[in-house]
């Protein structure tokens, strides 16, 4: 007979995307995170497959944070019959309204493009979900506070703890009849600007821990210094500096750092174009949710400083404003989504400027395997954009220290700071090499019963 408190893994096992964990507590099922798969084609196809759980039987969904690989499948579940509440922190709720609408819009845009240019095997090509689907599921969101237990189902309570990854991000600890299970979500880095550090977690009997960078350290390179060198080197080429950046988190961190470098006269004051409507709206939300700011950011605001704005920042909200960037000359910085070059306005800039040797492309975030960003970063000679093979003559740079994910040492520190230790630790959300390496590290340094979670594995909670 199965334990009445268990977790079944349906995503982010052997990969960093598609986070979905079915939590069974008594007679009811719950879903922890509800993300889409990204990267390799075989992973993306899983978004279209029938889920191996019953959406209409899920009592509620609880989210760690707003990123699409943790939330982008929500409108699909709505279409498949899920009508229950979706619990998350207040800032995550605000971000979801931007992210899900944007994701739906991109899905519809891609389907229209495929139908117009006959680039899909399917006739007609359809979006995974529509903006209408996204707006319907947004009505099901209910907010819960940090650091307090909230009831999310019969006998099931959850307490979010700040994860330091992006605005609103949380690690989750569940309690059911005195037994507990915890989910790390995505753990952020220590001593980073704007947001507070990851907070210590009261771990339940079982912990599901991410391992995005579980096999490496970000190194001792100072993020400001690394960005300074790259921007100054690119400035000498006198061409555009293209930065594919996640609209949530990474864009705001870049604006903060560029402003600081300008203030200290370490780089020239260049025009900085934020060409992402979602990034623009997200930046406003960061300014709204100052309760999650660290002491340095709060002090800057208190002293009258303008946060998240450089000396020459221009926000490109409309398509016409975006198109006008094509006619500019000279050094300038264009920050645009998506961060993995999978969609969004960055594609237009890449198509226009990758063939030119004066161009510099700067990657500042994780690039999943076989995404367009990973291919460009790996040094391929050309890449397909809008069904056209685009040659790459641009200089490609990477600023690895800007990651919003803790590296292996930071993850170990976070685990050591926890007030309790789990009976079982399952490693998730990492490519196979990273997950295996981090599982071995946790076993060696913490002496925990640790192993890598497998897809569709059932983990019983003692």
C-alpha positions in Angstrom: 0.0 0.0 0.0 1.4 3.4 -1.0 2.2 6.0 1.7 -0.5 8.7 1.8 2.2 11.4 1.8 4.5 11.2 -1.2 6.0 13.1 -4.2 6.0 12.0 -7.8 8.6 13.7 -10.1 7.2 14.9 -13.4 9.9 17.4 -14.5 13.3 18.9 -14.0 14.8 15.5 -13.6 17.9 15.2 -15.8 17.3 18.7 -17.0 16.9 22.2 -15.7 13.4 22.9 -17.1 9.8 21.7 -16.8 9.6 21.7 -13.0 6.6 19.7 -11.8 6.2 17.7 -8.6 2.9 15.9 -7.8 2.5 16.0 -4.0 -0.1 13.5 -2.6 -1.3 14.2 0.9 -4.1 11.9 2.0 -6.9 11.7 -0.6 -5.7 14.8 -2.5 -3.1 15.7 -5.1 -1.2 19.0 -5.3 1.3 20.3 -7.8 4.5 22.0 -6.8 5.5 24.3 -9.7 4.1 23.9 -13.2 6.8 24.7 -15.7 7.3 24.2 -19.4 10.2 22.2 -20.9 12.8 24.2 -22.8 15.9 23.4 -24.9 16.2 20.1 -26.7 13.4 19.2 -29.1 12.5 16.0 -27.3 12.0 18.1 -24.1 9.9 20.7 -25.9 7.7 18.0 -27.3 6.8 17.0 -23.8 4.9 20.2 -23.4 2.4 18.9 -26.0 2.1 15.4 -24.6 -0.8 14.4 -22.4 0.3 14.8 -18.7 0.8 11.6 -16.7 -1.4 13.0 -13.9 -5.0 14.1 -13.9 -5.2 18.0 -14.0 -8.9 18.0 -12.9 -8.0 16.1 -9.7 -5.4 18.5 -8.5 -6.6 20.3 -5.4 -4.2 23.3 -5.7 -0.9 24.4 -7.2 1.9 26.0 -5.1 4.6 27.9 -6.9 8.2 28.7 -5.9 8.6 31.6 -8.3 7.5 33.1 -11.5 10.0 32.0 -14.1 8.4 30.2 -17.1 10.3 26.9 -16.5 8.4 26.8 -13.2 5.0 28.3 -14.2 4.6 28.3 -18.0 2.5 25.2 -18.1 -0.3 26.7 -16.0 -2.5 27.8 -18.9 -2.2 24.3 -20.4 -3.5 22.8 -17.1 -6.4 25.2 -17.2 -7.3 24.0 -20.7 -7.1 20.4 -19.4 -9.5 21.0 -16.6 -7.6 22.4 -13.6 -9.8 25.0 -11.8 -8.4 25.1 -8.3 -6.4 27.8 -6.5 -2.8 28.7 -7.3 -0.8 29.8 -4.3 2.3 32.0 -4.5 3.9 35.1 -2.9 2.6 38.6 -3.6 5.5 39.6 -5.9 5.3 36.3 -7.8 1.6 37.0 -8.4 2.5 40.4 -9.9 5.2 38.9 -12.1 3.0 36.1 -13.3 0.6 38.5 -14.9 3.4 39.8 -17.0 5.2 36.5 -17.7 2.2 34.3 -18.6 0.6 36.9 -20.9 4.0 37.5 -22.6 4.5 33.7 -23.0 1.1 33.3 -24.6 1.7 36.2 -26.9 4.9 34.7 -28.1 3.2 31.3 -28.6 0.6 32.9 -30.8 3.1 35.0 -32.7 5.3 31.9 -33.5 2.2 30.0 -34.7 1.2 32.9 -36.9 4.7 33.1 -38.3 4.8 29.4 -39.0 1.5 29.5 -40.8 2.4 32.5 -42.8 5.8 31.1 -44.0 4.9 27.4 -43.9 7.8 26.5 -41.5 5.9 24.0 -39.4 5.1 20.3 -40.1 1.7 20.9 -38.6 -1.1 22.4 -40.6 -2.2 24.7 -39.2 0.4 25.4 -36.5 -1.2 26.2 -33.1 0.1 27.9 -30.0 0.5 25.8 -26.9 -2.0 28.2 -25.3 -3.5 31.5 -26.0 -3.6 34.8 -24.2 -7.2 34.1 -23.2 -6.1 30.8 -21.5 -3.4 32.7 -19.6 -5.9 35.4 -18.4 -8.3 32.7 -17.2 -5.7 30.9 -15.1 -4.5 34.2 -13.6 -7.9 34.5 -12.0 -7.1 31.4 -9.9 -4.1 33.0 -8.1 -4.1 33.5 -4.3 -1.3 35.1 -2.4 0.4 33.7 0.7 2.9 35.5 3.1 6.5 34.6 3.6 7.6 32.9 6.9 4.1 31.8 7.9 2.2 28.5 7.4 -0.8 28.9 5.2 -3.3 26.1 4.5 -3.4 25.0 0.9 -5.6 21.9 1.3 -7.1 19.6 3.9 -4.5 19.2 6.6 -1.7 20.5 4.3 0.2 23.7 5.2 3.0 25.5 3.4 5.6 28.1 4.6 7.6 30.1 2.0 11.1 31.3 2.8 12.8 33.9 0.7 15.1 32.2 -1.9 17.1 35.2 -3.2 16.7 34.1 -6.8 14.3 36.7 -8.2 11.6 39.0 -6.9 9.1 36.9 -4.9 11.1 33.7 -5.2 10.5 31.2 -2.4 11.7 27.9 -1.0 8.7 25.9 0.3 8.3 23.7 3.3 5.1 21.6 3.6 3.6 20.1 6.7 1.1 17.2 6.7 0.2 15.5 10.0 3.5 16.5 11.5 5.6 15.2 8.5 7.4 17.6 6.2 8.7 17.9 2.7 10.7 20.9 1.3 11.4 22.2 -2.2 14.3 24.6 -2.8 12.9 26.1 -6.0 15.8 28.1 -7.5 18.3 29.3 -4.8 19.9 32.6 -5.4 23.4 33.9 -4.6 24.9 35.5 -1.6 26.1 39.1 -1.5 24.3 40.1 -4.7 22.8 43.6 -5.1 19.1 44.6 -4.9 17.5 41.5 -3.3 18.1 39.9 0.1 20.3 36.8 0.4 18.7 33.3 0.4 17.3 32.7 3.9 17.9 29.6 6.0 15.3 26.9 5.5 13.6 24.7 8.1 13.9 21.5 6.1 11.2 18.8 6.3 11.8 15.0 6.4 12.6 15.1 2.7 14.2 17.9 0.6 14.1 18.3 -3.2 17.2 20.5 -3.9 18.1 22.2 -7.2 21.6 21.6 -8.8 21.8 24.0 -11.8 25.4 24.8 -11.0 26.0 21.7 -8.8 29.2 20.8 -10.5 31.0 24.1 -10.6 31.8 27.4 -8.8 31.2 30.8 -10.3 34.7 31.7 -9.4 36.2 34.6 -7.5 35.8 37.1 -10.4 34.0 40.2 -9.2 30.9 40.7 -11.3 31.5 44.5 -11.7 35.1 43.9 -12.8 34.1 41.2 -15.3 31.3 43.4 -16.8 33.7 46.4 -16.9 36.3 44.6 -18.9 33.7 43.2 -21.4 32.0 46.6 -22.0 35.2 48.5 -22.4 36.5 45.9 -24.9 33.3 46.1 -26.8 33.3 49.9 -26.8 36.6 49.8 -28.8 34.8 48.0 -31.6 32.4 50.9 -31.9 29.4 48.7 -32.6 26.3 47.5 -30.7 26.6 45.5 -27.5 23.7 43.0 -27.6 22.8 41.4 -24.2 20.2 38.7 -24.3 18.8 38.8 -20.7 16.0 37.4 -18.8 13.3 40.1 -18.3 12.9 39.1 -14.7 15.9 39.5 -12.5 18.8 39.7 -14.9 17.8 42.9 -16.7 17.4 44.7 -13.4 20.8 43.4 -12.1 22.5 44.7 -15.3 20.9 48.1 -15.0 22.1 48.3 -11.4 25.7 47.3 -12.3 26.0 49.5 -15.4 24.8 52.5 -13.4 27.4 51.7 -10.7 30.2 51.3 -13.2 29.3 54.7 -14.8 29.1 56.4 -11.4 32.6 55.1 -10.6 33.9 56.2 -14.1 34.9 52.7 -14.9 33.1 52.6 -18.3 31.9 55.4 -20.6 28.2 56.4 -20.3 26.6 54.7 -23.2 23.0 54.7 -24.4 21.3 51.7 -22.8 18.2 50.5 -24.5 15.9 48.1 -22.6 14.0 46.6 -25.5 11.6 44.3 -23.7 8.1 45.4 -22.6 8.1 42.7 -19.9 11.5 43.8 -18.6 10.3 47.4 -18.4 7.2 46.4 -16.5 9.2 44.1 -14.3 11.6 46.9 -13.4 8.6 48.9 -12.2 7.6 45.9 -10.0 11.1 45.7 -8.5 10.7 49.3 -7.4 7.3 48.5 -6.0 8.4 45.5 -3.9 11.1 47.2 -1.8 10.3 44.9 1.1 12.6 42.4 -0.6 15.5 44.8 -1.1 18.7 44.3 0.7 20.1 47.1 3.0 22.4 48.5 0.3 19.5 49.0 -2.2 17.3 50.4 0.6 20.0 52.9 1.6 20.4 54.0 -2.0 16.7 54.7 -2.3 16.6 56.5 1.1 19.4 58.8 0.0 17.5 59.8 -3.1 19.3 57.6 -5.6 17.6 56.6 -8.8 17.7 52.8 -8.7 17.7 50.5 -11.8 18.4 53.4 -14.2 21.7 54.3 -15.9 22.9 57.7 -17.1 21.2 57.2 -20.5 18.5 54.6 -20.2 15.8 54.3 -22.8 12.9 52.0 -22.4 11.5 50.7 -25.8 7.9 49.8 -25.1 6.5 49.7 -28.7 7.5 47.8 -31.8 8.3 51.1 -33.6 10.7 52.1 -30.9 12.3 48.7 -31.2 12.7 48.9 -35.0 14.3 52.4 -34.7 17.2 50.8 -32.9 18.2 49.2 -36.3 19.2 52.6 -37.7 21.5 53.6 -34.8 25.3 53.9 -35.2 28.2 53.8 -32.7 28.6 52.0 -29.4 25.3 51.3 -27.5 24.0 48.6 -25.2 20.8 46.8 -26.1 19.3 44.6 -23.4 16.5 42.4 -24.7 14.7 39.1 -24.1 14.6 36.2 -24.3 17.7 35.4 -22.3 18.3 32.1 -24.2 17.6 33.7 -27.6 14.5 31.5 -28.0 12.1 34.2 -28.8 11.3 37.9 -28.3 12.8 41.0 -29.7 16.4 39.9 -29.2 15.9 37.6 -32.3 15.5 40.7 -34.6 18.7 42.3 -33.2 20.6 39.1 -33.5 19.5 38.6 -37.1 20.6 42.2 -38.0 23.9 42.4 -36.1 25.4 38.9 -35.8 26.9 39.1 -39.3 29.0 42.2 -38.3 32.4 41.9 -36.7 31.9 45.2 -34.8 29.0 43.6 -32.9 29.6 42.2 -29.4 27.1 39.6 -27.9 27.3 39.2 -24.2 25.7 36.3 -22.5 24.9 36.9 -18.8 22.8 33.9 -17.9 22.4 30.1 -18.1 22.0 28.7 -21.6 20.1 25.4 -21.7 21.4 22.7 -24.0 20.5 23.2 -27.7 18.9 26.6 -27.1 19.8 29.2 -29.7 21.8 31.0 -27.1 23.8 28.0 -26.2 24.6 27.3 -29.9 25.9 30.9 -30.4 27.9 30.8 -27.1 29.5 27.5 -28.2 31.0 29.1 -31.3 29.0 27.8 -34.2 29.5 29.7 -37.5 25.8 30.4 -38.1 22.5 30.0 -36.5 18.9 29.8 -37.8 16.7 32.7 -37.0 13.2 33.1 -38.6 14.0 30.2 -40.9 17.1 32.0 -42.2 20.7 30.8 -41.6 22.5 33.9 -40.1 26.3 33.9 -40.2 28.1 34.8 -37.0 31.0 37.3 -37.2 30.2 39.1 -34.0 32.5 38.8 -30.9 30.8 36.5 -28.3 31.5 37.1 -24.6 30.2 35.5 -21.4 29.9 37.1 -18.0 29.4 34.0 -15.9 29.5 35.6 -12.5 26.1 37.3 -13.1 24.2 34.1 -12.6 21.1 34.2 -10.4 21.7 30.6 -9.3 23.8 29.6 -6.4 26.9 27.6 -7.3 27.8 24.4 -5.6 29.6 26.1 -2.7 26.8 28.5 -2.1 24.2 25.7 -2.2 26.3 23.8 0.4 26.4 26.9 2.6 22.6 27.3 2.3 22.1 23.7 3.2 24.5 24.0 6.2 22.6 27.1 7.4 19.3 25.1 7.6 17.9 24.6 11.1 17.2 20.9 10.4 18.5 18.1 8.2 16.3 15.9 6.1 16.1 12.1 6.3 16.2 12.0 2.5 17.6 14.5 0.0 16.7 14.2 -3.7 18.6 16.3 -6.3 16.6 17.9 -9.1 16.8 20.8 -11.6 20.2 20.0 -13.1 21.8 18.5 -16.2 22.9 14.9 -15.4 26.6 15.8 -14.8 25.7 18.7 -12.4 23.1 16.7 -10.5 25.4 13.6 -10.1 28.3 15.8 -8.9 26.1 17.7 -6.4 24.6 14.6 -5.0 28.0 13.2 -4.3 29.1 16.5 -2.8 26.1 16.6 -0.4 26.7 13.0 0.6 30.4 13.7 1.3 30.2 17.1 3.1 26.9 16.7 4.9 26.7 13.0 5.3 23.0 13.1 4.1 21.1 10.3 2.5 21.2 11.9 -1.0 20.5 10.7 -4.5 19.5 12.1 -7.9 15.7 12.1 -8.6 14.6 10.2 -11.6 11.7 11.2 -13.9 8.4 9.7 -12.6 10.1 8.5 -9.5 7.8 8.2 -6.4 9.4 9.4 -3.2 7.5 8.5 0.0 7.7 11.0 2.9 8.3 9.3 6.2 
